[in-house]
C-alpha cells in the first residue's frame, strides 16, 4: 500500500510539473516508480533545481549526480561509471528503518535538495554562463544495490540564469 501511494504521488508530481503548474517550473522526468529509491527534479525560473528522493531502504548511500548542458562527466569512475557533478544529493533514512544489513522494506523517507546554479560561484562553472536557460540531466548510479536504483539520465530545464536577460541570475 505504501509503495502504491508513493507511485501515485510521484506520478501526480511528474504530471503536475509537466503541465507547467506553479509558474516557471519546467517539466521533470521521474525515475522508475517500482524501485525502492525513487527520485525526480523540478527546474525553477530562479536558476535552481529541486531534487526529491523517496527512499524505502535503510541506506543513505544512494546519491544523485548531474550535469549541465551536456557537459562531460567530471568525476572519475567508481565501479558504476564516471560521474557528473556531486552536491551531496543523498537519500535520507527514516528514523524507524530497520538496523543492520541492507533492507528495502523501510518506511519511506523523502528529502528535497535544492541546488542553486545562479549564484556567483556556480554561474561561472556553467558551460554557457550567459545563457538564461540550462538543461540539467540527472541520474542515480551510486548506492549499495545496483538493481534498486535507476541509472538512466533524466532531464529538467531551469531558467532565470542570465543576469542581463532575467535581471536576477538566480541570486535570491
C-alpha positions in Angstrom: 0.0 0.0 0.0 2.8 2.4 1.0 4.6 1.9 -2.3 1.4 2.4 -4.3 0.8 5.7 -2.6 4.4 6.7 -3.4 3.9 5.8 -7.1 0.7 7.8 -7.2 2.3 10.8 -5.6 5.4 10.6 -7.9 3.1 10.3 -10.9 1.0 13.2 -9.8 4.1 15.3 -9.2 5.6 14.5 -12.6 2.2 15.1 -14.3 1.7 18.4 -12.5 5.2 19.6 -13.2 5.0 18.5 -16.8 1.8 20.5 -17.2 3.7 23.6 -16.1 2.0 24.2 -12.8 3.5 26.6 -10.2 4.6 29.0 -12.9 8.1 28.9 -14.2 8.7 25.3 -13.3 9.9 23.2 -16.3 9.0 19.6 -17.0 10.6 16.9 -14.9 11.1 13.2 -15.6 10.8 10.8 -12.7 12.8 7.6 -12.1 11.3 4.1 -12.2 8.3 4.2 -9.8 8.8 0.5 -8.9 12.2 0.8 -7.3 12.7 1.3 -3.5 14.6 4.5 -4.2 12.8 7.0 -6.5 13.7 10.5 -7.5 12.7 13.4 -9.6 13.6 17.1 -10.1 11.9 20.4 -10.7 13.6 23.2 -12.6 12.7 26.7 -11.5 12.7 30.1 -13.1 15.2 31.2 -10.4 18.1 29.2 -11.9 17.8 26.3 -9.4 16.8 22.7 -9.3 14.8 20.9 -6.5 15.8 17.3 -6.4 13.4 15.0 -4.5 14.4 11.5 -3.3 11.9 8.9 -1.9 13.8 6.2 0.0 12.3 2.9 1.2 15.7 1.4 2.2 17.8 1.7 5.4 20.7 3.2 3.5 21.7 6.8 2.9 24.3 5.9 0.3 22.0 6.5 -2.7 23.2 9.7 -4.4 22.2 11.7 -7.4 24.8 13.1 -9.8 24.0 15.7 -12.5 25.5 17.6 -15.4 24.5 20.8 -17.1 24.1 21.4 -20.8 25.7 18.1 -21.7 29.0 18.9 -20.1 31.5 16.0 -19.8 31.4 13.8 -16.7 33.9 15.3 -14.4 34.4 12.9 -11.6 36.4 9.7 -12.1 34.5 6.4 -12.3 33.8 4.3 -9.3 32.5 0.9 -10.4 29.3 2.3 -11.8 30.9 4.7 -14.3 32.1 8.3 -14.4 30.1 10.8 -12.6 28.8 14.3 -13.2 28.6 17.0 -10.5 28.2 15.8 -7.0 26.5 18.1 -4.5 25.6 15.8 -1.6 22.2 14.9 -3.1 21.8 11.8 -0.9 18.8 9.8 0.2 17.6 10.2 3.8 16.7 7.3 6.0 13.5 7.0 8.1 14.2 7.0 11.8 12.3 3.8 12.2 14.2 2.0 9.4 15.5 -1.5 10.3 19.1 -1.5 11.6 21.9 -3.8 10.4 22.3 -5.2 6.9 20.8 -3.6 3.8 17.0 -3.7 3.7 14.5 -2.3 1.2 11.3 -2.5 3.3 11.8 0.6 5.5 9.2 3.3 5.9 9.5 5.9 3.1 11.6 8.9 3.9 11.5 11.9 1.5 14.2 14.6 1.2 14.4 17.6 -1.1 17.7 19.1 -2.1 17.9 22.5 -3.8 20.8 23.3 -6.0 21.2 26.9 -6.9 23.2 27.3 -10.1 22.7 31.0 -10.4 25.0 32.0 -7.5 28.2 33.9 -8.5 30.3 30.9 -7.5 28.2 28.4 -9.6 27.3 30.6 -12.6 30.9 30.8 -13.8 31.2 27.0 -13.7 28.3 26.5 -16.2 29.2 25.5 -19.8 27.4 28.6 -21.1 27.2 31.1 -18.2 25.5 33.8 -20.3 22.5 31.6 -21.3 19.2 32.3 -19.5 18.2 28.6 -19.6 20.1 25.4 -19.0 19.3 21.7 -19.4 20.1 19.7 -16.2 20.5 15.9 -16.6 20.4 13.8 -13.5 20.6 10.1 -12.5 21.3 7.8 -9.6 24.2 5.3 -10.1 25.6 5.5 -6.6 24.1 3.2 -3.9 24.6 -0.2 -2.4 22.3 -2.2 -4.6 22.5 -1.7 -8.4 19.0 -3.1 -9.1 17.5 -0.7 -6.5 18.5 2.5 -8.4 17.6 3.9 -11.8 20.8 4.9 -13.6 19.1 6.4 -16.7 19.6 10.1 -17.4 16.5 12.2 -16.8 16.3 15.9 -17.6 14.8 19.2 -16.5 15.2 22.8 -17.7 16.0 25.8 -15.5 15.7 29.4 -16.4 16.3 32.9 -15.0 20.1 32.4 -15.0 21.3 35.3 -17.2 21.6 38.5 -15.1 21.1 40.7 -18.2 18.1 38.9 -19.6 16.4 37.9 -16.4 17.6 40.7 -14.1 18.4 38.2 -11.4 20.8 35.4 -12.3 19.1 33.4 -9.6 20.8 35.5 -6.9 18.0 35.1 -4.4 
